[in-house]
Amino acid sequence: MSSQESEQVLSLLKELSVMKELDTEYENGFKTEAEREAYRLRQQRHQEITIEIKALAVQKRNGAADGDLYGQN
């Protein structure tokens, strides 16, 4: 995985960590309509991040399958 891809994955994982913390607070508190909407949007973003990370993994795997040990072309 290239340095840029590694940084991208790290950034996405940090975002997931922040969202998990917010979700924990949400689960333990009173829920206003705005908080429910924010939670829904976080869940949607979580799915998008999961897809992005999987795409980066596939991209790396395909690059390595082409004979490049580091997944770069």
Chimera marker file (.cmm) of the C-alpha trace (Angstrom):
<marker_set name="trace">
<marker id="1" x="0.000" y="0.000" z="0.000" r="1" g="1" b="0" radius="0.5"/>
<marker id="2" x="1.415" y="3.373" z="-0.942" r="1" g="1" b="0" radius="0.5"/>
<marker id="3" x="2.036" y="6.081" z="1.599" r="1" g="1" b="0" radius="0.5"/>
<marker id="4" x="-0.901" y="8.054" z="0.202" r="1" g="1" b="0" radius="0.5"/>
<marker id="5" x="-3.223" y="5.045" z="0.519" r="1" g="1" b="0" radius="0.5"/>
<marker id="6" x="-1.979" y="4.401" z="4.056" r="1" g="1" b="0" radius="0.5"/>
<marker id="7" x="-2.678" y="8.007" z="5.011" r="1" g="1" b="0" radius="0.5"/>
<marker id="8" x="-6.128" y="7.766" z="3.476" r="1" g="1" b="0" radius="0.5"/>
<marker id="9" x="-6.956" y="4.592" z="5.432" r="1" g="1" b="0" radius="0.5"/>
<marker id="10" x="-5.596" y="6.143" z="8.636" r="1" g="1" b="0" radius="0.5"/>
<marker id="11" x="-7.755" y="9.219" z="8.100" r="1" g="1" b="0" radius="0.5"/>
<marker id="12" x="-10.849" y="7.068" z="7.516" r="1" g="1" b="0" radius="0.5"/>
<marker id="13" x="-10.145" y="5.021" z="10.634" r="1" g="1" b="0" radius="0.5"/>
<marker id="14" x="-9.790" y="8.190" z="12.700" r="1" g="1" b="0" radius="0.5"/>
<marker id="15" x="-13.132" y="9.383" z="11.352" r="1" g="1" b="0" radius="0.5"/>
<marker id="16" x="-14.717" y="6.061" z="12.329" r="1" g="1" b="0" radius="0.5"/>
<marker id="17" x="-13.286" y="6.405" z="15.835" r="1" g="1" b="0" radius="0.5"/>
<marker id="18" x="-14.814" y="9.858" z="16.295" r="1" g="1" b="0" radius="0.5"/>
<marker id="19" x="-18.161" y="8.637" z="14.965" r="1" g="1" b="0" radius="0.5"/>
<marker id="20" x="-18.114" y="5.675" z="17.357" r="1" g="1" b="0" radius="0.5"/>
<marker id="21" x="-17.585" y="8.029" z="20.281" r="1" g="1" b="0" radius="0.5"/>
<marker id="22" x="-20.488" y="10.214" z="19.136" r="1" g="1" b="0" radius="0.5"/>
<marker id="23" x="-22.681" y="7.134" z="18.682" r="1" g="1" b="0" radius="0.5"/>
<marker id="24" x="-21.930" y="6.016" z="22.237" r="1" g="1" b="0" radius="0.5"/>
<marker id="25" x="-22.992" y="9.426" z="23.537" r="1" g="1" b="0" radius="0.5"/>
<marker id="26" x="-26.125" y="9.262" z="21.391" r="1" g="1" b="0" radius="0.5"/>
<marker id="27" x="-27.078" y="5.814" z="22.673" r="1" g="1" b="0" radius="0.5"/>
<marker id="28" x="-26.837" y="6.975" z="26.288" r="1" g="1" b="0" radius="0.5"/>
<marker id="29" x="-28.753" y="10.224" z="26.027" r="1" g="1" b="0" radius="0.5"/>
<marker id="30" x="-32.056" y="11.832" z="25.185" r="1" g="1" b="0" radius="0.5"/>
<marker id="31" x="-32.607" y="11.993" z="21.446" r="1" g="1" b="0" radius="0.5"/>
<marker id="32" x="-33.872" y="15.102" z="19.724" r="1" g="1" b="0" radius="0.5"/>
<marker id="33" x="-34.882" y="15.051" z="16.079" r="1" g="1" b="0" radius="0.5"/>
<marker id="34" x="-31.594" y="16.739" z="15.138" r="1" g="1" b="0" radius="0.5"/>
<marker id="35" x="-29.616" y="14.109" z="17.065" r="1" g="1" b="0" radius="0.5"/>
<marker id="36" x="-31.501" y="11.291" z="15.361" r="1" g="1" b="0" radius="0.5"/>
<marker id="37" x="-30.738" y="12.824" z="11.975" r="1" g="1" b="0" radius="0.5"/>
<marker id="38" x="-27.059" y="13.258" z="12.864" r="1" g="1" b="0" radius="0.5"/>
<marker id="39" x="-26.948" y="9.614" z="13.958" r="1" g="1" b="0" radius="0.5"/>
<marker id="40" x="-28.538" y="8.507" z="10.680" r="1" g="1" b="0" radius="0.5"/>
<marker id="41" x="-25.988" y="10.521" z="8.708" r="1" g="1" b="0" radius="0.5"/>
<marker id="42" x="-23.127" y="9.016" z="10.733" r="1" g="1" b="0" radius="0.5"/>
<marker id="43" x="-24.422" y="5.531" z="9.954" r="1" g="1" b="0" radius="0.5"/>
<marker id="44" x="-24.546" y="6.413" z="6.273" r="1" g="1" b="0" radius="0.5"/>
<marker id="45" x="-20.990" y="7.804" z="6.392" r="1" g="1" b="0" radius="0.5"/>
<marker id="46" x="-19.844" y="4.677" z="8.232" r="1" g="1" b="0" radius="0.5"/>
<marker id="47" x="-21.078" y="2.571" z="5.320" r="1" g="1" b="0" radius="0.5"/>
<marker id="48" x="-19.316" y="4.859" z="2.835" r="1" g="1" b="0" radius="0.5"/>
<marker id="49" x="-16.039" y="4.580" z="4.769" r="1" g="1" b="0" radius="0.5"/>
<marker id="50" x="-16.333" y="0.800" z="4.857" r="1" g="1" b="0" radius="0.5"/>
<marker id="51" x="-16.747" y="0.771" z="1.076" r="1" g="1" b="0" radius="0.5"/>
<marker id="52" x="-13.769" y="3.122" z="0.618" r="1" g="1" b="0" radius="0.5"/>
<marker id="53" x="-11.489" y="0.981" z="2.793" r="1" g="1" b="0" radius="0.5"/>
<marker id="54" x="-12.554" y="-2.171" z="0.955" r="1" g="1" b="0" radius="0.5"/>
<marker id="55" x="-11.903" y="-0.485" z="-2.394" r="1" g="1" b="0" radius="0.5"/>
<marker id="56" x="-8.407" y="0.502" z="-1.266" r="1" g="1" b="0" radius="0.5"/>
<marker id="57" x="-7.745" y="-3.089" z="-0.186" r="1" g="1" b="0" radius="0.5"/>
<marker id="58" x="-8.918" y="-4.423" z="-3.556" r="1" g="1" b="0" radius="0.5"/>
<marker id="59" x="-6.808" y="-1.834" z="-5.338" r="1" g="1" b="0" radius="0.5"/>
<marker id="60" x="-3.761" y="-2.906" z="-3.318" r="1" g="1" b="0" radius="0.5"/>
<marker id="61" x="-4.465" y="-6.586" z="-3.899" r="1" g="1" b="0" radius="0.5"/>
<marker id="62" x="-4.888" y="-6.060" z="-7.644" r="1" g="1" b="0" radius="0.5"/>
<marker id="63" x="-1.656" y="-4.074" z="-7.795" r="1" g="1" b="0" radius="0.5"/>
<marker id="64" x="0.220" y="-6.817" z="-5.936" r="1" g="1" b="0" radius="0.5"/>
<marker id="65" x="-1.327" y="-9.447" z="-8.214" r="1" g="1" b="0" radius="0.5"/>
<marker id="66" x="0.219" y="-7.649" z="-11.185" r="1" g="1" b="0" radius="0.5"/>
<marker id="67" x="3.639" y="-8.546" z="-9.824" r="1" g="1" b="0" radius="0.5"/>
<marker id="68" x="4.335" y="-5.383" z="-7.864" r="1" g="1" b="0" radius="0.5"/>
<marker id="69" x="5.043" y="-6.332" z="-4.247" r="1" g="1" b="0" radius="0.5"/>
<marker id="70" x="3.998" y="-2.942" z="-2.947" r="1" g="1" b="0" radius="0.5"/>
<marker id="71" x="0.712" y="-2.704" z="-4.797" r="1" g="1" b="0" radius="0.5"/>
<marker id="72" x="1.910" y="0.213" z="-6.901" r="1" g="1" b="0" radius="0.5"/>
<marker id="73" x="1.874" y="0.375" z="-10.674" r="1" g="1" b="0" radius="0.5"/>
<link id1="1" id2="2" r="1" g="1" b="0" radius="0.2"/>
<link id1="2" id2="3" r="1" g="1" b="0" radius="0.2"/>
<link id1="3" id2="4" r="1" g="1" b="0" radius="0.2"/>
<link id1="4" id2="5" r="1" g="1" b="0" radius="0.2"/>
<link id1="5" id2="6" r="1" g="1" b="0" radius="0.2"/>
<link id1="6" id2="7" r="1" g="1" b="0" radius="0.2"/>
<link id1="7" id2="8" r="1" g="1" b="0" radius="0.2"/>
<link id1="8" id2="9" r="1" g="1" b="0" radius="0.2"/>
<link id1="9" id2="10" r="1" g="1" b="0" radius="0.2"/>
<link id1="10" id2="11" r="1" g="1" b="0" radius="0.2"/>
<link id1="11" id2="12" r="1" g="1" b="0" radius="0.2"/>
<link id1="12" id2="13" r="1" g="1" b="0" radius="0.2"/>
<link id1="13" id2="14" r="1" g="1" b="0" radius="0.2"/>
<link id1="14" id2="15" r="1" g="1" b="0" radius="0.2"/>
<link id1="15" id2="16" r="1" g="1" b="0" radius="0.2"/>
<link id1="16" id2="17" r="1" g="1" b="0" radius="0.2"/>
<link id1="17" id2="18" r="1" g="1" b="0" radius="0.2"/>
<link id1="18" id2="19" r="1" g="1" b="0" radius="0.2"/>
<link id1="19" id2="20" r="1" g="1" b="0" radius="0.2"/>
<link id1="20" id2="21" r="1" g="1" b="0" radius="0.2"/>
<link id1="21" id2="22" r="1" g="1" b="0" radius="0.2"/>
<link id1="22" id2="23" r="1" g="1" b="0" radius="0.2"/>
<link id1="23" id2="24" r="1" g="1" b="0" radius="0.2"/>
<link id1="24" id2="25" r="1" g="1" b="0" radius="0.2"/>
<link id1="25" id2="26" r="1" g="1" b="0" radius="0.2"/>
<link id1="26" id2="27" r="1" g="1" b="0" radius="0.2"/>
<link id1="27" id2="28" r="1" g="1" b="0" radius="0.2"/>
<link id1="28" id2="29" r="1" g="1" b="0" radius="0.2"/>
<link id1="29" id2="30" r="1" g="1" b="0" radius="0.2"/>
<link id1="30" id2="31" r="1" g="1" b="0" radius="0.2"/>
<link id1="31" id2="32" r="1" g="1" b="0" radius="0.2"/>
<link id1="32" id2="33" r="1" g="1" b="0" radius="0.2"/>
<link id1="33" id2="34" r="1" g="1" b="0" radius="0.2"/>
<link id1="34" id2="35" r="1" g="1" b="0" radius="0.2"/>
<link id1="35" id2="36" r="1" g="1" b="0" radius="0.2"/>
<link id1="36" id2="37" r="1" g="1" b="0" radius="0.2"/>
<link id1="37" id2="38" r="1" g="1" b="0" radius="0.2"/>
<link id1="38" id2="39" r="1" g="1" b="0" radius="0.2"/>
<link id1="39" id2="40" r="1" g="1" b="0" radius="0.2"/>
<link id1="40" id2="41" r="1" g="1" b="0" radius="0.2"/>
<link id1="41" id2="42" r="1" g="1" b="0" radius="0.2"/>
<link id1="42" id2="43" r="1" g="1" b="0" radius="0.2"/>
<link id1="43" id2="44" r="1" g="1" b="0" radius="0.2"/>
<link id1="44" id2="45" r="1" g="1" b="0" radius="0.2"/>
<link id1="45" id2="46" r="1" g="1" b="0" radius="0.2"/>
<link id1="46" id2="47" r="1" g="1" b="0" radius="0.2"/>
<link id1="47" id2="48" r="1" g="1" b="0" radius="0.2"/>
<link id1="48" id2="49" r="1" g="1" b="0" radius="0.2"/>
<link id1="49" id2="50" r="1" g="1" b="0" radius="0.2"/>
<link id1="50" id2="51" r="1" g="1" b="0" radius="0.2"/>
<link id1="51" id2="52" r="1" g="1" b="0" radius="0.2"/>
<link id1="52" id2="53" r="1" g="1" b="0" radius="0.2"/>
<link id1="53" id2="54" r="1" g="1" b="0" radius="0.2"/>
<link id1="54" id2="55" r="1" g="1" b="0" radius="0.2"/>
<link id1="55" id2="56" r="1" g="1" b="0" radius="0.2"/>
<link id1="56" id2="57" r="1" g="1" b="0" radius="0.2"/>
<link id1="57" id2="58" r="1" g="1" b="0" radius="0.2"/>
<link id1="58" id2="59" r="1" g="1" b="0" radius="0.2"/>
<link id1="59" id2="60" r="1" g="1" b="0" radius="0.2"/>
<link id1="60" id2="61" r="1" g="1" b="0" radius="0.2"/>
<link id1="61" id2="62" r="1" g="1" b="0" radius="0.2"/>
<link id1="62" id2="63" r="1" g="1" b="0" radius="0.2"/>
<link id1="63" id2="64" r="1" g="1" b="0" radius="0.2"/>
<link id1="64" id2="65" r="1" g="1" b="0" radius="0.2"/>
<link id1="65" id2="66" r="1" g="1" b="0" radius="0.2"/>
<link id1="66" id2="67" r="1" g="1" b="0" radius="0.2"/>
<link id1="67" id2="68" r="1" g="1" b="0" radius="0.2"/>
<link id1="68" id2="69" r="1" g="1" b="0" radius="0.2"/>
<link id1="69" id2="70" r="1" g="1" b="0" radius="0.2"/>
<link id1="70" id2="71" r="1" g="1" b="0" radius="0.2"/>
<link id1="71" id2="72" r="1" g="1" b="0" radius="0.2"/>
<link id1="72" id2="73" r="1" g="1" b="0" radius="0.2"/>
</marker_set>
